[in-house]
Amino acid sequence: MKPIREWWPTTRDFFRDVWVEMKKVSWPGRNEVIGTSVVVIVACFIFGFYLFVVDSGLAWLIDRLFIATGIAPA
């Protein structure tokens, strides 16, 4: 492990560069954050419902297949 005198200047330069780059970032406004958050939440519910329907349908289909072949009792 290097002594602190050797890694401190590079670490300091790194954090200075991070600070400069963070000032260049175009941060979204409150309304944009709220709008995109609502879109993500709604999309999650829609995809969740879709996956629930597909999973239920496939489970029903496999259950009927097992009953038809005699693997599972009716």
PDB file of N, CA, C and O in Angstrom, chain B, residues numbered from 101:
ATOM      1  N   MET B 101       0.844  -1.179   0.000  1.00  0.00           N
ATOM      2  CA  MET B 101       0.000   0.000   0.000  1.00  0.00           C
ATOM      3  C   MET B 101       0.888   1.240   0.000  1.00  0.00           C
ATOM      4  O   MET B 101       1.903   1.307   0.694  1.00  0.00           O
ATOM      5  N   LYS B 102       0.475   2.207  -0.793  1.00  0.00           N
ATOM      6  CA  LYS B 102       1.273   3.423  -0.902  1.00  0.00           C
ATOM      7  C   LYS B 102       1.045   4.327   0.309  1.00  0.00           C
ATOM      8  O   LYS B 102      -0.037   4.326   0.895  1.00  0.00           O
ATOM      9  N   PRO B 103       2.042   5.079   0.671  1.00  0.00           N
ATOM     10  CA  PRO B 103       1.862   6.045   1.755  1.00  0.00           C
ATOM     11  C   PRO B 103       0.869   7.134   1.334  1.00  0.00           C
ATOM     12  O   PRO B 103       0.675   7.386   0.144  1.00  0.00           O
ATOM     13  N   ILE B 104       0.258   7.760   2.306  1.00  0.00           N
ATOM     14  CA  ILE B 104      -0.770   8.761   2.047  1.00  0.00           C
ATOM     15  C   ILE B 104      -0.245   9.937   1.216  1.00  0.00           C
ATOM     16  O   ILE B 104      -1.008  10.549   0.469  1.00  0.00           O
ATOM     17  N   ARG B 105       1.005  10.247   1.335  1.00  0.00           N
ATOM     18  CA  ARG B 105       1.572  11.372   0.581  1.00  0.00           C
ATOM     19  C   ARG B 105       1.584  11.095  -0.921  1.00  0.00           C
ATOM     20  O   ARG B 105       1.590  12.026  -1.726  1.00  0.00           O
ATOM     21  N   GLU B 106       1.587   9.815  -1.295  1.00  0.00           N
ATOM     22  CA  GLU B 106       1.630   9.471  -2.710  1.00  0.00           C
ATOM     23  C   GLU B 106       0.248   9.438  -3.356  1.00  0.00           C
ATOM     24  O   GLU B 106       0.111   9.818  -4.519  1.00  0.00           O
ATOM     25  N   TRP B 107      -0.780   8.992  -2.630  1.00  0.00           N
ATOM     26  CA  TRP B 107      -2.086   8.887  -3.259  1.00  0.00           C
ATOM     27  C   TRP B 107      -2.981  10.086  -2.999  1.00  0.00           C
ATOM     28  O   TRP B 107      -3.984  10.256  -3.693  1.00  0.00           O
ATOM     29  N   TRP B 108      -2.659  10.907  -2.041  1.00  0.00           N
ATOM     30  CA  TRP B 108      -3.520  12.047  -1.746  1.00  0.00           C
ATOM     31  C   TRP B 108      -3.629  13.050  -2.906  1.00  0.00           C
ATOM     32  O   TRP B 108      -4.740  13.497  -3.187  1.00  0.00           O
ATOM     33  N   PRO B 109      -2.554  13.425  -3.586  1.00  0.00           N
ATOM     34  CA  PRO B 109      -2.705  14.382  -4.698  1.00  0.00           C
ATOM     35  C   PRO B 109      -3.592  13.855  -5.830  1.00  0.00           C
ATOM     36  O   PRO B 109      -4.391  14.610  -6.386  1.00  0.00           O
ATOM     37  N   THR B 110      -3.462  12.575  -6.177  1.00  0.00           N
ATOM     38  CA  THR B 110      -4.301  12.047  -7.248  1.00  0.00           C
ATOM     39  C   THR B 110      -5.761  11.951  -6.813  1.00  0.00           C
ATOM     40  O   THR B 110      -6.669  12.179  -7.613  1.00  0.00           O
ATOM     41  N   THR B 111      -5.980  11.618  -5.561  1.00  0.00           N
ATOM     42  CA  THR B 111      -7.346  11.561  -5.047  1.00  0.00           C
ATOM     43  C   THR B 111      -7.967  12.950  -5.037  1.00  0.00           C
ATOM     44  O   THR B 111      -9.128  13.115  -5.410  1.00  0.00           O
ATOM     45  N   ARG B 112      -7.214  13.931  -4.619  1.00  0.00           N
ATOM     46  CA  ARG B 112      -7.690  15.314  -4.591  1.00  0.00           C
ATOM     47  C   ARG B 112      -8.019  15.788  -6.008  1.00  0.00           C
ATOM     48  O   ARG B 112      -9.047  16.428  -6.229  1.00  0.00           O
ATOM     49  N   ASP B 113      -7.143  15.472  -6.965  1.00  0.00           N
ATOM     50  CA  ASP B 113      -7.399  15.849  -8.358  1.00  0.00           C
ATOM     51  C   ASP B 113      -8.657  15.161  -8.896  1.00  0.00           C
ATOM     52  O   ASP B 113      -9.441  15.764  -9.628  1.00  0.00           O
ATOM     53  N   PHE B 114      -8.833  13.913  -8.528  1.00  0.00           N
ATOM     54  CA  PHE B 114     -10.025  13.188  -8.964  1.00  0.00           C
ATOM     55  C   PHE B 114     -11.288  13.873  -8.482  1.00  0.00           C
ATOM     56  O   PHE B 114     -12.206  14.104  -9.269  1.00  0.00           O
ATOM     57  N   PHE B 115     -11.347  14.205  -7.185  1.00  0.00           N
ATOM     58  CA  PHE B 115     -12.543  14.850  -6.638  1.00  0.00           C
ATOM     59  C   PHE B 115     -12.735  16.248  -7.210  1.00  0.00           C
ATOM     60  O   PHE B 115     -13.871  16.691  -7.375  1.00  0.00           O
ATOM     61  N   ARG B 116     -11.675  16.931  -7.507  1.00  0.00           N
ATOM     62  CA  ARG B 116     -11.782  18.245  -8.139  1.00  0.00           C
ATOM     63  C   ARG B 116     -12.387  18.106  -9.537  1.00  0.00           C
ATOM     64  O   ARG B 116     -13.249  18.893  -9.927  1.00  0.00           O
ATOM     65  N   ASP B 117     -11.935  17.109 -10.283  1.00  0.00           N
ATOM     66  CA  ASP B 117     -12.474  16.866 -11.623  1.00  0.00           C
ATOM     67  C   ASP B 117     -13.946  16.455 -11.565  1.00  0.00           C
ATOM     68  O   ASP B 117     -14.743  16.862 -12.410  1.00  0.00           O
ATOM     69  N   VAL B 118     -14.296  15.659 -10.579  1.00  0.00           N
ATOM     70  CA  VAL B 118     -15.694  15.262 -10.409  1.00  0.00           C
ATOM     71  C   VAL B 118     -16.548  16.492 -10.142  1.00  0.00           C
ATOM     72  O   VAL B 118     -17.630  16.627 -10.712  1.00  0.00           O
ATOM     73  N   TRP B 119     -16.079  17.387  -9.290  1.00  0.00           N
ATOM     74  CA  TRP B 119     -16.820  18.609  -8.959  1.00  0.00           C
ATOM     75  C   TRP B 119     -17.027  19.466 -10.215  1.00  0.00           C
ATOM     76  O   TRP B 119     -18.114  20.004 -10.429  1.00  0.00           O
ATOM     77  N   VAL B 120     -15.994  19.590 -11.036  1.00  0.00           N
ATOM     78  CA  VAL B 120     -16.091  20.387 -12.271  1.00  0.00           C
ATOM     79  C   VAL B 120     -17.108  19.752 -13.222  1.00  0.00           C
ATOM     80  O   VAL B 120     -17.924  20.458 -13.815  1.00  0.00           O
ATOM     81  N   GLU B 121     -17.064  18.429 -13.371  1.00  0.00           N
ATOM     82  CA  GLU B 121     -17.990  17.751 -14.278  1.00  0.00           C
ATOM     83  C   GLU B 121     -19.427  17.829 -13.772  1.00  0.00           C
ATOM     84  O   GLU B 121     -20.360  17.943 -14.567  1.00  0.00           O
ATOM     85  N   MET B 122     -19.606  17.769 -12.465  1.00  0.00           N
ATOM     86  CA  MET B 122     -20.960  17.846 -11.902  1.00  0.00           C
ATOM     87  C   MET B 122     -21.586  19.218 -12.146  1.00  0.00           C
ATOM     88  O   MET B 122     -22.807  19.329 -12.255  1.00  0.00           O
ATOM     89  N   LYS B 123     -20.771  20.249 -12.233  1.00  0.00           N
ATOM     90  CA  LYS B 123     -21.289  21.586 -12.539  1.00  0.00           C
ATOM     91  C   LYS B 123     -21.786  21.677 -13.975  1.00  0.00           C
ATOM     92  O   LYS B 123     -22.627  22.521 -14.284  1.00  0.00           O
ATOM     93  N   LYS B 124     -21.274  20.814 -14.861  1.00  0.00           N
ATOM     94  CA  LYS B 124     -21.662  20.830 -16.274  1.00  0.00           C
ATOM     95  C   LYS B 124     -22.962  20.062 -16.531  1.00  0.00           C
ATOM     96  O   LYS B 124     -23.550  20.180 -17.606  1.00  0.00           O
ATOM     97  N   VAL B 125     -23.403  19.289 -15.562  1.00  0.00           N
ATOM     98  CA  VAL B 125     -24.578  18.445 -15.750  1.00  0.00           C
ATOM     99  C   VAL B 125     -25.833  19.310 -15.833  1.00  0.00           C
ATOM    100  O   VAL B 125     -26.004  20.263 -15.073  1.00  0.00           O
ATOM    101  N   SER B 126     -26.701  18.957 -16.771  1.00  0.00           N
ATOM    102  CA  SER B 126     -27.988  19.633 -16.895  1.00  0.00           C
ATOM    103  C   SER B 126     -29.000  18.838 -16.075  1.00  0.00           C
ATOM    104  O   SER B 126     -29.507  17.812 -16.528  1.00  0.00           O
ATOM    105  N   TRP B 127     -29.289  19.315 -14.869  1.00  0.00           N
ATOM    106  CA  TRP B 127     -30.174  18.599 -13.968  1.00  0.00           C
ATOM    107  C   TRP B 127     -31.622  18.854 -14.346  1.00  0.00           C
ATOM    108  O   TRP B 127     -31.973  19.983 -14.687  1.00  0.00           O
ATOM    109  N   PRO B 128     -32.479  17.829 -14.295  1.00  0.00           N
ATOM    110  CA  PRO B 128     -33.891  18.015 -14.646  1.00  0.00           C
ATOM    111  C   PRO B 128     -34.616  18.825 -13.568  1.00  0.00           C
ATOM    112  O   PRO B 128     -34.241  18.825 -12.395  1.00  0.00           O
ATOM    113  N   GLY B 129     -35.659  19.506 -14.010  1.00  0.00           N
ATOM    114  CA  GLY B 129     -36.468  20.273 -13.072  1.00  0.00           C
ATOM    115  C   GLY B 129     -37.434  19.375 -12.311  1.00  0.00           C
ATOM    116  O   GLY B 129     -37.567  18.188 -12.612  1.00  0.00           O
ATOM    117  N   ARG B 130     -38.096  19.949 -11.335  1.00  0.00           N
ATOM    118  CA  ARG B 130     -39.021  19.189 -10.489  1.00  0.00           C
ATOM    119  C   ARG B 130     -40.154  18.574 -11.311  1.00  0.00           C
ATOM    120  O   ARG B 130     -40.496  17.407 -11.122  1.00  0.00           O
ATOM    121  N   ASN B 131     -40.734  19.356 -12.224  1.00  0.00           N
ATOM    122  CA  ASN B 131     -41.843  18.848 -13.035  1.00  0.00           C
ATOM    123  C   ASN B 131     -41.404  17.695 -13.933  1.00  0.00           C
ATOM    124  O   ASN B 131     -42.156  16.740 -14.126  1.00  0.00           O
ATOM    125  N   GLU B 132     -40.211  17.775 -14.476  1.00  0.00           N
ATOM    126  CA  GLU B 132     -39.706  16.693 -15.326  1.00  0.00           C
ATOM    127  C   GLU B 132     -39.477  15.417 -14.512  1.00  0.00           C
ATOM    128  O   GLU B 132     -39.776  14.318 -14.978  1.00  0.00           O
ATOM    129  N   VAL B 133     -38.957  15.565 -13.316  1.00  0.00           N
ATOM    130  CA  VAL B 133     -38.725  14.400 -12.456  1.00  0.00           C
ATOM    131  C   VAL B 133     -40.053  13.749 -12.077  1.00  0.00           C
ATOM    132  O   VAL B 133     -40.183  12.526 -12.113  1.00  0.00           O
ATOM    133  N   ILE B 134     -41.032  14.567 -11.715  1.00  0.00           N
ATOM    134  CA  ILE B 134     -42.346  14.027 -11.347  1.00  0.00           C
ATOM    135  C   ILE B 134     -42.980  13.337 -12.546  1.00  0.00           C
ATOM    136  O   ILE B 134     -43.525  12.241 -12.412  1.00  0.00           O
ATOM    137  N   GLY B 135     -42.917  13.963 -13.712  1.00  0.00           N
ATOM    138  CA  GLY B 135     -43.510  13.383 -14.909  1.00  0.00           C
ATOM    139  C   GLY B 135     -42.895  12.055 -15.293  1.00  0.00           C
ATOM    140  O   GLY B 135     -43.614  11.098 -15.579  1.00  0.00           O
ATOM    141  N   THR B 136     -41.587  11.983 -15.303  1.00  0.00           N
ATOM    142  CA  THR B 136     -40.932  10.727 -15.673  1.00  0.00           C
ATOM    143  C   THR B 136     -41.144   9.654 -14.605  1.00  0.00           C
ATOM    144  O   THR B 136     -41.232   8.469 -14.928  1.00  0.00           O
ATOM    145  N   SER B 137     -41.228  10.058 -13.341  1.00  0.00           N
ATOM    146  CA  SER B 137     -41.492   9.088 -12.271  1.00  0.00           C
ATOM    147  C   SER B 137     -42.880   8.480 -12.430  1.00  0.00           C
ATOM    148  O   SER B 137     -43.056   7.277 -12.243  1.00  0.00           O
ATOM    149  N   VAL B 138     -43.863   9.304 -12.774  1.00  0.00           N
ATOM    150  CA  VAL B 138     -45.221   8.799 -12.985  1.00  0.00           C
ATOM    151  C   VAL B 138     -45.243   7.827 -14.161  1.00  0.00           C
ATOM    152  O   VAL B 138     -45.888   6.781 -14.088  1.00  0.00           O
ATOM    153  N   VAL B 139     -44.549   8.161 -15.233  1.00  0.00           N
ATOM    154  CA  VAL B 139     -44.488   7.269 -16.397  1.00  0.00           C
ATOM    155  C   VAL B 139     -43.881   5.924 -16.004  1.00  0.00           C
ATOM    156  O   VAL B 139     -44.392   4.877 -16.400  1.00  0.00           O
ATOM    157  N   VAL B 140     -42.814   5.943 -15.242  1.00  0.00           N
ATOM    158  CA  VAL B 140     -42.157   4.692 -14.827  1.00  0.00           C
ATOM    159  C   VAL B 140     -43.079   3.869 -13.936  1.00  0.00           C
ATOM    160  O   VAL B 140     -43.179   2.655 -14.114  1.00  0.00           O
ATOM    161  N   ILE B 141     -43.749   4.500 -12.986  1.00  0.00           N
ATOM    162  CA  ILE B 141     -44.642   3.768 -12.076  1.00  0.00           C
ATOM    163  C   ILE B 141     -45.806   3.154 -12.846  1.00  0.00           C
ATOM    164  O   ILE B 141     -46.150   1.992 -12.628  1.00  0.00           O
ATOM    165  N   VAL B 142     -46.412   3.925 -13.741  1.00  0.00           N
ATOM    166  CA  VAL B 142     -47.523   3.400 -14.542  1.00  0.00           C
ATOM    167  C   VAL B 142     -47.040   2.246 -15.426  1.00  0.00           C
ATOM    168  O   VAL B 142     -47.720   1.225 -15.531  1.00  0.00           O
ATOM    169  N   ALA B 143     -45.885   2.396 -16.054  1.00  0.00           N
ATOM    170  CA  ALA B 143     -45.350   1.331 -16.895  1.00  0.00           C
ATOM    171  C   ALA B 143     -45.097   0.063 -16.077  1.00  0.00           C
ATOM    172  O   ALA B 143     -45.348  -1.041 -16.561  1.00  0.00           O
ATOM    173  N   CYS B 144     -44.613   0.205 -14.865  1.00  0.00           N
ATOM    174  CA  CYS B 144     -44.384  -0.965 -14.003  1.00  0.00           C
ATOM    175  C   CYS B 144     -45.689  -1.686 -13.701  1.00  0.00           C
ATOM    176  O   CYS B 144     -45.739  -2.916 -13.727  1.00  0.00           O
ATOM    177  N   PHE B 145     -46.751  -0.926 -13.413  1.00  0.00           N
ATOM    178  CA  PHE B 145     -48.043  -1.556 -13.150  1.00  0.00           C
ATOM    179  C   PHE B 145     -48.586  -2.243 -14.400  1.00  0.00           C
ATOM    180  O   PHE B 145     -49.124  -3.346 -14.305  1.00  0.00           O
ATOM    181  N   ILE B 146     -48.457  -1.621 -15.561  1.00  0.00           N
ATOM    182  CA  ILE B 146     -48.945  -2.220 -16.801  1.00  0.00           C
ATOM    183  C   ILE B 146     -48.189  -3.510 -17.113  1.00  0.00           C
ATOM    184  O   ILE B 146     -48.805  -4.531 -17.417  1.00  0.00           O
ATOM    185  N   PHE B 147     -46.858  -3.468 -17.038  1.00  0.00           N
ATOM    186  CA  PHE B 147     -46.076  -4.677 -17.308  1.00  0.00           C
ATOM    187  C   PHE B 147     -46.333  -5.747 -16.257  1.00  0.00           C
ATOM    188  O   PHE B 147     -46.383  -6.934 -16.581  1.00  0.00           O
ATOM    189  N   GLY B 148     -46.495  -5.342 -15.007  1.00  0.00           N
ATOM    190  CA  GLY B 148     -46.798  -6.305 -13.954  1.00  0.00           C
ATOM    191  C   GLY B 148     -48.123  -7.009 -14.202  1.00  0.00           C
ATOM    192  O   GLY B 148     -48.221  -8.227 -14.048  1.00  0.00           O
ATOM    193  N   PHE B 149     -49.152  -6.239 -14.590  1.00  0.00           N
ATOM    194  CA  PHE B 149     -50.455  -6.829 -14.890  1.00  0.00           C
ATOM    195  C   PHE B 149     -50.357  -7.760 -16.091  1.00  0.00           C
ATOM    196  O   PHE B 149     -50.919  -8.856 -16.081  1.00  0.00           O
ATOM    197  N   TYR B 150     -49.645  -7.323 -17.122  1.00  0.00           N
ATOM    198  CA  TYR B 150     -49.456  -8.153 -18.317  1.00  0.00           C
ATOM    199  C   TYR B 150     -48.780  -9.477 -17.951  1.00  0.00           C
ATOM    200  O   TYR B 150     -49.227 -10.542 -18.375  1.00  0.00           O
ATOM    201  N   LEU B 151     -47.716  -9.409 -17.173  1.00  0.00           N
ATOM    202  CA  LEU B 151     -47.015 -10.635 -16.784  1.00  0.00           C
ATOM    203  C   LEU B 151     -47.888 -11.528 -15.907  1.00  0.00           C
ATOM    204  O   LEU B 151     -47.809 -12.753 -15.997  1.00  0.00           O
ATOM    205  N   PHE B 152     -48.721 -10.922 -15.059  1.00  0.00           N
ATOM    206  CA  PHE B 152     -49.654 -11.698 -14.244  1.00  0.00           C
ATOM    207  C   PHE B 152     -50.634 -12.457 -15.127  1.00  0.00           C
ATOM    208  O   PHE B 152     -50.891 -13.638 -14.897  1.00  0.00           O
ATOM    209  N   VAL B 153     -51.184 -11.782 -16.143  1.00  0.00           N
ATOM    210  CA  VAL B 153     -52.144 -12.421 -17.045  1.00  0.00           C
ATOM    211  C   VAL B 153     -51.477 -13.551 -17.826  1.00  0.00           C
ATOM    212  O   VAL B 153     -52.038 -14.641 -17.939  1.00  0.00           O
ATOM    213  N   VAL B 154     -50.295 -13.300 -18.360  1.00  0.00           N
ATOM    214  CA  VAL B 154     -49.588 -14.334 -19.125  1.00  0.00           C
ATOM    215  C   VAL B 154     -49.237 -15.512 -18.224  1.00  0.00           C
ATOM    216  O   VAL B 154     -49.411 -16.662 -18.627  1.00  0.00           O
ATOM    217  N   ASP B 155     -48.752 -15.254 -17.028  1.00  0.00           N
ATOM    218  CA  ASP B 155     -48.387 -16.326 -16.100  1.00  0.00           C
ATOM    219  C   ASP B 155     -49.615 -17.141 -15.709  1.00  0.00           C
ATOM    220  O   ASP B 155     -49.557 -18.370 -15.667  1.00  0.00           O
ATOM    221  N   SER B 156     -50.710 -16.475 -15.426  1.00  0.00           N
ATOM    222  CA  SER B 156     -51.936 -17.190 -15.062  1.00  0.00           C
ATOM    223  C   SER B 156     -52.433 -18.037 -16.230  1.00  0.00           C
ATOM    224  O   SER B 156     -52.850 -19.179 -16.040  1.00  0.00           O
ATOM    225  N   GLY B 157     -52.389 -17.482 -17.423  1.00  0.00           N
ATOM    226  CA  GLY B 157     -52.827 -18.227 -18.601  1.00  0.00           C
ATOM    227  C   GLY B 157     -51.964 -19.454 -18.853  1.00  0.00           C
ATOM    228  O   GLY B 157     -52.482 -20.535 -19.135  1.00  0.00           O
ATOM    229  N   LEU B 158     -50.663 -19.292 -18.753  1.00  0.00           N
ATOM    230  CA  LEU B 158     -49.766 -20.440 -18.962  1.00  0.00           C
ATOM    231  C   LEU B 158     -49.933 -21.486 -17.861  1.00  0.00           C
ATOM    232  O   LEU B 158     -49.874 -22.684 -18.137  1.00  0.00           O
ATOM    233  N   ALA B 159     -50.140 -21.051 -16.628  1.00  0.00           N
ATOM    234  CA  ALA B 159     -50.358 -22.007 -15.535  1.00  0.00           C
ATOM    235  C   ALA B 159     -51.639 -22.794 -15.778  1.00  0.00           C
ATOM    236  O   ALA B 159     -51.673 -24.006 -15.571  1.00  0.00           O
ATOM    237  N   TRP B 160     -52.697 -22.108 -16.219  1.00  0.00           N
ATOM    238  CA  TRP B 160     -53.959 -22.787 -16.520  1.00  0.00           C
ATOM    239  C   TRP B 160     -53.766 -23.781 -17.663  1.00  0.00           C
ATOM    240  O   TRP B 160     -54.251 -24.911 -17.606  1.00  0.00           O
ATOM    241  N   LEU B 161     -53.048 -23.343 -18.704  1.00  0.00           N
ATOM    242  CA  LEU B 161     -52.816 -24.206 -19.866  1.00  0.00           C
ATOM    243  C   LEU B 161     -52.004 -25.446 -19.491  1.00  0.00           C
ATOM    244  O   LEU B 161     -52.337 -26.548 -19.927  1.00  0.00           O
ATOM    245  N   ILE B 162     -50.975 -25.293 -18.714  1.00  0.00           N
ATOM    246  CA  ILE B 162     -50.145 -26.431 -18.291  1.00  0.00           C
ATOM    247  C   ILE B 162     -50.947 -27.350 -17.378  1.00  0.00           C
ATOM    248  O   ILE B 162     -50.818 -28.572 -17.458  1.00  0.00           O
ATOM    249  N   ASP B 163     -51.779 -26.767 -16.506  1.00  0.00           N
ATOM    250  CA  ASP B 163     -52.630 -27.571 -15.633  1.00  0.00           C
ATOM    251  C   ASP B 163     -53.587 -28.415 -16.466  1.00  0.00           C
ATOM    252  O   ASP B 163     -53.745 -29.606 -16.199  1.00  0.00           O
ATOM    253  N   ARG B 164     -54.225 -27.824 -17.465  1.00  0.00           N
ATOM    254  CA  ARG B 164     -55.134 -28.563 -18.348  1.00  0.00           C
ATOM    255  C   ARG B 164     -54.382 -29.645 -19.125  1.00  0.00           C
ATOM    256  O   ARG B 164     -54.906 -30.737 -19.343  1.00  0.00           O
ATOM    257  N   LEU B 165     -53.165 -29.340 -19.536  1.00  0.00           N
ATOM    258  CA  LEU B 165     -52.351 -30.327 -20.256  1.00  0.00           C
ATOM    259  C   LEU B 165     -52.026 -31.517 -19.362  1.00  0.00           C
ATOM    260  O   LEU B 165     -52.109 -32.664 -19.801  1.00  0.00           O
ATOM    261  N   PHE B 166     -51.660 -31.254 -18.129  1.00  0.00           N
ATOM    262  CA  PHE B 166     -51.352 -32.350 -17.196  1.00  0.00           C
ATOM    263  C   PHE B 166     -52.587 -33.189 -16.895  1.00  0.00           C
ATOM    264  O   PHE B 166     -52.503 -34.413 -16.792  1.00  0.00           O
ATOM    265  N   ILE B 167     -53.739 -32.522 -16.754  1.00  0.00           N
ATOM    266  CA  ILE B 167     -54.971 -33.266 -16.497  1.00  0.00           C
ATOM    267  C   ILE B 167     -55.321 -34.121 -17.703  1.00  0.00           C
ATOM    268  O   ILE B 167     -55.724 -35.272 -17.540  1.00  0.00           O
ATOM    269  N   ALA B 168     -55.177 -33.585 -18.913  1.00  0.00           N
ATOM    270  CA  ALA B 168     -55.512 -34.311 -20.129  1.00  0.00           C
ATOM    271  C   ALA B 168     -54.611 -35.525 -20.348  1.00  0.00           C
ATOM    272  O   ALA B 168     -55.062 -36.541 -20.876  1.00  0.00           O
ATOM    273  N   THR B 169     -53.358 -35.431 -19.950  1.00  0.00           N
ATOM    274  CA  THR B 169     -52.437 -36.560 -20.134  1.00  0.00           C
ATOM    275  C   THR B 169     -52.459 -37.533 -18.967  1.00  0.00           C
ATOM    276  O   THR B 169     -51.833 -38.591 -19.030  1.00  0.00           O
ATOM    277  N   GLY B 170     -53.174 -37.187 -17.903  1.00  0.00           N
ATOM    278  CA  GLY B 170     -53.279 -38.091 -16.750  1.00  0.00           C
ATOM    279  C   GLY B 170     -52.147 -37.957 -15.769  1.00  0.00           C
ATOM    280  O   GLY B 170     -52.049 -38.764 -14.844  1.00  0.00           O
ATOM    281  N   ILE B 171     -51.279 -36.966 -15.927  1.00  0.00           N
ATOM    282  CA  ILE B 171     -50.168 -36.780 -14.998  1.00  0.00           C
ATOM    283  C   ILE B 171     -50.663 -36.248 -13.665  1.00  0.00           C
ATOM    284  O   ILE B 171     -50.170 -36.637 -12.606  1.00  0.00           O
ATOM    285  N   ALA B 172     -51.637 -35.361 -13.726  1.00  0.00           N
ATOM    286  CA  ALA B 172     -52.197 -34.782 -12.501  1.00  0.00           C
ATOM    287  C   ALA B 172     -53.663 -35.201 -12.403  1.00  0.00           C
ATOM    288  O   ALA B 172     -54.357 -35.274 -13.417  1.00  0.00           O
ATOM    289  N   PRO B 173     -54.131 -35.474 -11.191  1.00  0.00           N
ATOM    290  CA  PRO B 173     -55.534 -35.855 -11.034  1.00  0.00           C
ATOM    291  C   PRO B 173     -56.453 -34.659 -11.281  1.00  0.00           C
ATOM    292  O   PRO B 173     -56.068 -33.515 -11.040  1.00  0.00           O
ATOM    293  N   ALA B 174     -57.634 -34.920 -11.750  1.00  0.00           N
ATOM    294  CA  ALA B 174     -58.598 -33.857 -12.066  1.00  0.00           C
ATOM    295  C   ALA B 174     -59.258 -33.301 -10.866  1.00  0.00           C
ATOM    296  O   ALA B 174     -60.090 -32.402 -10.981  1.00  0.00           O
TER     297      ALA B 174
END
